[in-house]
Amino acid sequence: MSATLKLNRTMPGILVEIEDRKRAWQVHLDSKPVGTIARNDVLELPIGPGHHSLRLTSTGRRSSPVRDFDAGDESETEFTCHSQPIWPLMLMALVVPKRWIVLKEQ
């Protein structure tokens, strides 16, 4: 049996045009690249049931924190992702690049 990982890339609130937000981000499942996700896109991946880790990367050292999750048999696990939406958080993310991409389980 399999489960599904669904990833939605949206930008909440006011969009500040930054070149990085136009690029596709690399999706890593269990430390392996499994695809990319573009701005305003949805990515659905079949995954095996069990414990997994998810991380997104952009250019340079910009990335999301690693998010662990458990997928049940024939279940759907959904995450949303976007870059930091407001200036103070974007500035913080320049100093701490692993906070550039916000990754939340729904």
Residue, then its C-alpha position, 0 to 999 in steps of 0.5 A: m500500500s502507499a500514502t500520498l505527500k501533498l505539498n502546496r506552495t503559496m505566498p500568503g499576504i503581500l508579495v514582495e518580489i524577490e528573485d528567489r520566490k520565482r525559482a523552483w525549490q528542490v524537494h527532499l524526502d528522507s534526505k533524497p531529492v524527489g522533485t521540485i515545486a514552483r511558485n503557486d504549484v501543488l506537488e503530489l508524491p506517492i510515499g510508503p507508509g511510515h516515518h519520513s522527513l521533508r526539507l525544501t532547498s532553494t539557492g545557496r544555503r536557503s532552505s526550510p527546517v527539516r519536518d518529520f512526519d508519520a504517514g499512515d497506510e493510504s493516507e494523505t499528508e499535506f504541507t504548505c510552504h512559502s518564503q518568509p512573508i514579511w521584512p523582519l522575518m526575511l532579514m532574520a532568514l538571511v542570517v539563519p538560512k534554514r529559516w528562509i522557507v516556511l514549511k508547515e504541516q496541515 
